[in-house]
Amino acid sequence: MAILVLGGAGYIGSHAARALRRSGYEVVLYDNLSTGFRRLAQGFELVEGDIADEAKLRPVLARVDAVMHFAAHAYVGESVENPRKYFRNNVLGALSLLNSALDAGIRRFVFSSTCAVYGIPEQIPITEQTPREPVNPYGASKLFFENALEAYGRSYGLRSVSLRYFNAAGAAESGEIGELHDPETHLIPLALAASTENGPELQVYGSDYPTPDGTCLRDYIHVNDLADAHVRGLQYLERGGGEKGDDSLAVNLGTGRGHSVLEVIHAAENATGRPVRRKIGLRRPGDPPVLVADSAKAQRVLGWTAKRNLADIVSSAWTWMQENRVRHAA
């Protein structure tokens, strides 16, 4: 069975591609390399193109059986500053991709969604029944596509799984691939960098939240656990499974446990053996104090649970950071 991985040269897509191959699937990557990296696609067939390029997609879609879609812009702050960019790619481009897949006869679609569709929830942990009320264009763009998948399921027989991530983190334990973002905005790589000799100081946004240590709590999930969930989502579609006959399944992916910014900093210090240089600043507007997933549905329907803890996540990210530094120095 052949799978087309859109955004396969990106952080999560490249890990999912390897998980698919380990599970016996044939994998084709498709990426415009605007934020992806050719070296993350090494060892795979890579087709360079935009998701809105129907002519480029058509022959590729003709030889695959299912689609995994990771090709989205994903910076919350940037989405607020430049919503046009986000709606053009995450809505218009993604809808063009969906139509191309449908026209090619594809009826299995796995979508990389986000907990940002929930906005600022009133209750924690967050279940799939939590109202979807995004508070930024990024979350709104992902919610739009979830709605499109649901509508296409009802009208065209498309079967889909939308996987709502919480905080993706970590790297392949082999050190082969990992997080490469420019600019880097994620806490764990920034904390690790702040423990190195020449790395920038870590900016901590707010220490007066209603949490045990005053810093935000987030649910961090290892990227390889996420990749495993995508394989299981695809297998769910292959089995023809459906909860109560629904064509569109949406599940949260998290560990069910929140870790504060200070806990992450301490984990980084344990991994590197060095202090994380940091500066405490003011809160960022719109940052909820706590975001933690209830992943019971993923366990029940997909048979999936996260296997790795915060220490595993941080140590794998540190291994990757050191490997990456050696490669750049070579």
C-alpha positions in Angstrom: 0.0 0.0 0.0 1.4 3.4 -1.0 1.0 6.5 1.1 1.6 10.1 0.0 3.0 12.2 2.9 2.5 15.9 2.2 5.0 18.0 4.2 7.2 14.8 4.4 10.4 16.8 4.6 9.2 18.6 7.8 9.6 17.8 11.4 6.6 15.5 12.1 6.1 14.4 8.5 9.6 13.0 8.3 9.2 11.0 11.5 5.8 9.7 10.3 7.4 8.6 7.0 9.9 6.5 8.8 7.2 5.0 11.0 5.1 4.1 7.9 8.1 2.4 6.3 8.9 0.4 9.4 5.3 -0.8 9.2 5.7 -2.0 5.7 4.1 0.8 3.7 5.5 2.3 0.5 6.1 6.0 1.1 6.2 9.0 -1.3 7.1 12.4 0.1 5.7 15.7 -1.3 7.1 19.0 -0.1 7.8 22.5 -1.5 10.8 22.8 0.9 9.7 26.2 2.1 10.0 25.1 5.7 11.1 21.5 5.1 14.6 20.2 4.7 15.9 17.9 2.0 18.1 16.0 4.4 15.0 15.0 6.5 13.7 13.3 3.3 16.9 11.4 2.6 16.3 7.8 1.6 12.8 8.5 0.3 11.3 9.5 -3.0 10.7 13.2 -2.8 8.5 15.1 -5.2 9.0 18.9 -4.9 5.8 20.9 -5.3 3.1 23.0 -3.7 -0.1 21.4 -2.3 -2.1 23.7 -4.6 -0.4 22.6 -7.7 -3.0 20.2 -9.2 -0.9 19.4 -12.3 2.1 18.3 -10.1 -0.1 16.4 -7.7 -2.2 14.5 -10.2 0.4 11.9 -11.4 1.6 11.3 -7.8 -1.9 10.8 -6.4 -2.6 8.3 -9.2 -0.1 5.9 -7.7 -1.0 6.1 -4.0 -3.8 4.7 -1.9 -4.0 7.2 1.0 -2.8 10.7 2.0 -1.2 12.1 5.1 -1.3 15.8 5.2 1.3 17.7 7.3 2.0 20.6 4.9 0.8 23.6 7.0 2.2 26.8 8.3 2.2 26.4 12.1 3.4 29.5 14.0 0.6 30.9 16.1 2.2 34.3 16.4 2.9 34.6 12.7 -0.7 33.6 12.0 -1.8 36.6 14.0 0.6 39.0 12.2 0.0 37.5 8.7 -3.4 35.7 8.6 -3.4 35.9 4.8 -0.4 33.6 4.5 -2.2 31.0 6.8 -5.5 31.0 5.1 -3.9 30.9 1.7 -1.9 27.7 2.5 -3.8 26.0 5.4 -7.3 26.6 3.9 -7.1 27.4 0.1 -4.1 25.2 -0.6 -5.3 22.4 1.6 -8.8 22.5 0.0 -7.2 22.2 -3.4 -5.2 19.2 -2.2 -8.4 17.6 -0.8 -10.2 18.1 -4.1 -7.2 16.6 -6.0 -7.2 13.6 -3.8 -10.9 13.1 -4.1 -10.7 13.4 -7.9 -7.9 10.8 -7.9 -10.3 8.3 -6.2 -8.6 8.5 -2.8 -10.9 7.9 0.1 -8.5 7.6 3.1 -7.1 10.8 4.5 -5.1 11.4 7.7 -4.8 15.0 8.8 -2.3 16.6 11.1 -4.5 18.9 13.3 -3.9 20.7 16.6 -5.2 21.4 20.0 -5.3 25.0 18.9 -8.8 24.2 17.5 -10.1 24.4 21.1 -8.8 27.9 21.8 -8.8 28.5 25.6 -10.8 25.7 27.1 -12.8 26.1 30.3 -12.1 22.6 31.5 -9.0 20.5 31.8 -8.2 17.9 30.6 -9.4 18.6 27.2 -11.7 16.0 25.6 -12.9 15.8 22.0 -16.3 17.1 23.2 -14.7 20.4 24.3 -16.1 23.2 22.1 -13.8 24.1 19.2 -13.4 27.9 19.5 -9.9 28.8 18.2 -8.5 32.2 19.2 -5.9 32.7 16.5 -5.9 32.3 12.6 -3.7 29.2 12.9 -6.3 27.3 14.9 -9.1 28.7 12.8 -7.4 27.4 9.6 -7.0 23.9 11.1 -10.6 23.9 12.2 -11.8 24.9 8.7 -10.1 21.9 7.2 -11.5 19.6 9.9 -15.0 20.9 8.9 -14.2 20.3 5.3 -13.2 16.7 6.0 -16.4 16.1 7.9 -18.5 17.6 5.0 -16.6 15.5 2.4 -17.2 12.4 4.6 -20.9 13.0 4.6 -21.2 13.8 0.9 -18.5 11.9 -0.9 -17.6 8.9 1.2 -14.2 10.2 2.2 -12.9 8.6 5.4 -10.6 10.7 7.5 -8.8 10.8 10.8 -7.9 14.2 12.3 -5.2 14.0 15.0 -5.2 16.9 17.4 -1.7 17.2 18.7 -0.7 18.9 21.9 3.0 19.9 22.2 5.1 17.9 19.8 8.7 17.5 20.9 11.8 15.4 20.9 13.6 13.6 18.0 14.3 10.2 16.6 16.2 8.2 19.3 18.8 7.3 16.6 19.8 11.0 16.3 19.1 10.7 12.5 16.4 13.3 12.3 14.8 15.9 14.6 13.5 19.4 15.0 14.7 22.0 12.5 12.8 25.2 12.6 13.9 28.7 11.6 13.0 30.6 13.6 12.9 28.1 16.5 9.9 28.9 18.8 9.6 25.6 20.8 10.5 25.5 24.4 12.6 22.4 24.6 15.1 23.1 21.8 15.3 26.7 23.1 16.0 25.5 26.7 18.7 23.1 25.5 20.3 25.8 23.4 20.3 28.1 26.4 22.5 25.6 28.2 25.2 25.7 25.6 28.1 28.1 25.6 27.0 30.2 22.7 23.2 29.7 22.8 20.9 32.6 23.4 19.3 33.1 26.8 15.9 31.5 27.3 12.9 33.9 27.6 10.3 32.7 30.0 7.0 34.3 29.5 5.2 34.8 32.9 5.8 33.4 36.3 2.5 34.4 37.9 0.1 31.9 36.4 -2.3 29.9 38.7 -0.1 26.8 38.5 2.1 25.1 41.2 5.3 27.0 40.2 3.7 30.0 38.4 4.7 29.0 34.9 2.5 27.5 32.1 1.7 23.8 32.0 1.7 22.0 28.7 1.3 18.4 27.5 4.5 17.4 25.7 4.4 14.4 23.4 7.3 12.7 21.7 7.3 13.0 18.0 7.8 9.3 17.5 4.6 8.7 19.6 2.9 11.0 17.3 4.2 9.2 14.3 2.9 5.9 15.7 -0.5 7.5 16.1 -0.5 8.4 12.4 0.2 4.8 11.4 -2.6 3.6 13.7 -4.9 6.2 12.2 -4.2 4.9 8.7 -4.7 1.3 9.9 -8.1 2.3 11.4 -9.1 3.6 8.0 -7.9 0.4 6.3 -10.0 -1.7 8.7 -13.0 0.4 7.7 -13.6 1.2 11.3 -15.9 4.0 12.3 -17.2 5.1 15.6 -21.0 5.0 15.4 -20.8 5.0 11.7 -18.9 8.3 11.4 -16.8 8.9 8.4 -14.6 11.5 10.2 -12.8 10.6 13.3 -11.0 13.2 15.5 -8.8 12.3 18.4 -6.6 14.1 20.9 -2.9 13.1 21.1 -1.2 13.8 24.4 0.2 12.1 27.5 -2.5 13.4 29.8 0.1 15.0 32.0 1.1 18.6 32.1 4.7 19.9 32.7 5.5 23.4 33.6 8.1 25.6 31.9 10.4 25.3 35.0 10.0 21.5 34.9 11.1 21.5 31.3 14.1 23.7 32.2 15.1 21.3 34.9 14.8 18.3 32.5 17.0 20.2 30.1 19.6 20.8 32.8 19.5 17.1 33.7 20.1 16.1 30.1 22.9 18.5 29.4 24.5 18.7 32.9 24.6 22.5 32.5 22.5 25.3 33.8 19.8 26.8 31.4 20.4 30.6 31.3 17.0 32.3 31.5 15.2 35.5 31.9 11.7 35.8 33.4 9.5 38.2 31.5 5.8 39.1 31.3 3.1 36.8 30.1 2.3 36.6 26.4 -1.3 37.6 25.5 -3.5 34.6 24.9 -1.4 31.9 26.6 -3.7 29.6 28.6 -2.3 28.6 32.0 -2.8 24.9 31.4 -3.3 22.8 28.3 -3.5 19.0 28.9 -5.1 16.3 26.7 -7.6 13.6 27.6 -6.4 10.9 25.2 -8.8 8.2 26.3 -10.5 8.2 22.9 -7.2 7.6 21.1 -6.5 4.6 23.3 -10.1 3.2 22.9 -10.4 3.7 19.1 -6.8 3.5 17.8 -5.2 1.4 20.6 -2.7 4.2 21.0 -1.0 5.6 24.1 2.1 7.7 24.5 5.0 5.6 25.6 7.7 8.2 26.2 8.0 10.7 29.1 9.5 14.2 29.5 13.0 12.9 30.2 12.9 10.7 27.1 11.7 13.7 25.0 14.4 16.0 26.3 17.3 13.5 26.1 16.4 12.6 22.5 16.2 16.3 21.5 19.6 16.8 23.1 21.1 13.9 21.2 19.7 15.3 18.0 21.0 18.8 18.8 24.6 17.4 19.3 24.4 15.3 16.1 23.2 18.2 14.1 26.0 20.5 15.4 28.6 17.9 14.5 27.2 17.6 11.0 27.2 21.4 10.5 30.8 21.6 11.8 32.0 18.8 9.4 
